[in-house]
Amino acid sequence: MTQKKKLDQYYRVNSSSKQGRERMSDASRIVHADLSAPMGKRCSHCKQTKHPSEFGPNRWRQDGLQHNCRECARALKNASSARHRKARRKRERSRYWKNREQILAKGRERYRQWIKDGAPEKTCPGCGNKFRTHNKHCSWRCSNFTKSKAQSGKNNPNWNGGRHIARGYVKVRQPDGTYVFEHRQIMQEHLGRKLHPWEFIHHINGKKSDNSLSNLRIVSHATHRGQIICPKCEFIFDLH
C-alpha cells in the first residue's frame, strides 16, 4: 500500500482540491514520524499512546483523527446514552404520576369508544363465552387454565413418558391424570382383576424398579418376606 493510500485510509482527506492537497502535505509531515513508530497518537481520555489505526477519522482536525481512541469513544457514548435513557425514564415517570388520572381516563374513554364502534366479537377458548376485548381470553382465570392445559402431559417440555420414581418404586401416569404403582398395575393386568388392599407385591431380587413379571410375587402383609437375591453379589438370603 502506498503512502497516499495510507493517508487516505487514516485521515480521509480530499486530495482533489487545493485545500485538500495542503492538508495532505500537512498530514504527511505530521504522520511520517507516527507511522514509523509503533504508537503515534495519545488518547485524550485514557492518556495512552496508541497506533493511529485505533482512532476514528475526523477530517476537521489537523491530523485527521479523533482526539479519543475508538475504545474510549465507544465507552463514553454508551455512558452518555445510559444517562439520557435514565433521564428520559425519570421525566416520563414524573409526567405519568403527575397526570395519572387524566391518562387513565383517556384510556378508558378510548376503550369505551372502541367497544361502541363495534369491536369484533370473540369466543373464549377456555369457557366458550362470547366477549368483546382485545385479549385472547375473557378473564385471567380462563387464560391460566388454557395455558396449564396446553402444557400438561405430553405437551410439557419436561415430559418423560409419564413415569417417575417415588420412594424407589416406579409410578406410571393413567389416562385420567392420576399415577399408580407400575408393579401393581402389571400384576393386575396379569391376573385380570384388581388387587385387594391386603395384597402386596414383593420384588424377589430386592430391586424396586425391576417390575418384570418374573420378579413379582403376591404376598400378604404378615408374610411379606421370603428369599431375596442381593443385586450386587447375587447372594440369596431370607427376609424375616
N, C-alpha and C positions, 0 to 999 in steps of 0.2 A: 504494500500500500504506500503511495507517495505521500510526501509531506502535506500537499494541498488537500488530499482526501482525508488525512488525519485531522487537519484543521477544520474541514467541513463537518466531519463527524463529531468532533468535540465541541466546536464553538458555533456551528450553524450560522455562519456569516455569509452574506451575499457578495460574491466577488465580481458581479457583473457591473455594478456602479462604481463611481469614483470613490464615494464614501466607503463602500464595502471593501475596495482594494486597500484603502488607507487603514481600515480596521483590521484587514487581513495582515497587513505588514506589521501593525502594532501587536497583534496577537502572536505573530510569528516570533517577534523579538521577545515577547513575554514567555512564550511556551517552550521555546527551544531548550532552555535550561531545565524546565519542569519535566519535559518528556524524556530527557536523558537521565534524570534522577528517578529512583524507584517510586518516590512520592513527591508530588509537586504542588499541592494546594492544601491550605489549612482551613478546616471547617470552623465556622464562627460559633457553632453551638457546642460541639464536643471538644473543640480545641485540639483536634488531631490532624496531622498532616497525612493526606491520602492522595492516591493517584487521581488525575483529572477525570478518568472514566467513571469514577464513583460520584461525580457531581452532575446534576441535571443542567441542561442548556439554558442560557439566558442571554439573548442577543443584545440586550441593552447594557450589559456590563462590559468593562474593558477587556476582561479575559474570556468573555462569552460563557461563563459558568455561574451557577447559583452560588450564593455565599454559604449555604448549608449543604452537606452531603445528602445523598438520596435517603440513607437510613434515618438521619435526623429529621429531614423534611417530612418523611412519612410518619415518624413518631409525633412531630408537632402537629401535623394535620389531623391525625387520629385524636390527639388530646383536645384540639380545638373543636373537632366535630362532637366529641363527647360532652364538652362544656355547653355547646349550643343545643344539643339534644336535651340535656338536663335542664337548661334554662327554658327551653320550649315546653317541656312537660310541666314545669313549675307554673308557667304562665297559663297553660291550658287547664291545669288542675285548679288554679286560683279563679279563673274565669268561670269554670263549671260550678264550683261551690258558691260563687257569688250570684250566679243566675240559674241555680239548680231548679227552682220551681218553674221558672219560665221555660226552661229546656224540656222538662218532663211534661209540662202542659202542652207544648207544641208537638211532642212525640205522641201523646195520647190523642190529640186532635187529628194528626195525620193518620193514625191508625183507625179512628172512627170514620174518617173520610174515605179511607181505603175500603173498609167494610161496606160503607154506604154506596160507593161507586160500583159495587158488585165484585167482591173478591171471589176467586174461584173456590168452589166447594170441594172439600177433600174428604176422604174416608180414612179413619184412623186404622192403621194396620194392627193395632193392639186389641181394641174393643169393637171396631167396626162402626162406630158412631160417626155422624156427619158433623163437620166443623169448618169454620172459616178463619184460618190464621195462616201465617207464613211458616209455621212449624210443620214438621212431618207427623207429629202425634198430637192428640187433643190435650194431653196432660203429661206431666213428668212421670206419673205412675205408669202409664202405657209405654212411655219411652224406655224406662228402666226395665219393664217386663219384656219388651221386644228385644232389647239388647242382651239381656240374660238368657232368653230363649234361643237367640241366634248363636250364642257362644257356648251352649251346653252340649254335652255328648260328643259326637264325632266332629262337630264344628269348632270345638275348643282346640286351640293350638297345642295345649298340653295333653291331648288325648293319647292314652297309652293302651287302647284296646278294651277299656272297661275293666281293668284288673289292677288291684293294688294289694299291698301286704298289710295285714292288721294282726299284731301280736304273733307274727311268724306264719299265720295262715293266709291263704290266698282268697280274696273276695272278688266276685265277678258281678258285673252290672246286669240287671234284668231289664226287660223292655219298659217296665213301669218306672224305671229310675232308681229302684232300690238295689241293695247289694246283699248277696248271700254268700255263705262259705262254699268254695268250689268243691271240697271233699264231700260235703253233704249233698250237693246237687248231683255229683257223679254217682253217688250211691243210690239216690232216689231214682235217677234215670235207669240204673241197672236193675233195681228191684221193681220198678214200675209203680211205685206208691210213695207216699210221703213218710218220712221217718217220724217216729213217735218222740215226744220230748225226752223220754228216759233212755233213748237210744243214742249212743255216742259212736263216733268214728275214730278208730285207733290207727295211727300210722305205724306200720311194723318196723320200718328202719329208723324211726325217730325223726325223719325229715318232714316238717310240717308243710313244706311247699311241694313235696313229691306226692301228687294226687293221682298217680296211676292206680287203676283198679286193683292190680295185684298187690299194692302196698296198703290197701284199705281193708279194715275189718270192723264189723259192728260189735260193740261191747256195751255193757251197762255201766252205770256209774260205780257200782260196787265191784265189778270185775274189769275195770278199765286198767288192766295190767296184762302182762304177757312177755313174750320174748322180743327183745329189741336188738337190732343189729347196729353197732356203732358206725356212723358214716365215715369215720376216719380210719380206724384199724379193723373194721368188719368183725369185731368181737361180739359174740352173741351172749346176752345176759338177760336175766328176768327182772321185770319191773314189779315191785311189790308196793 
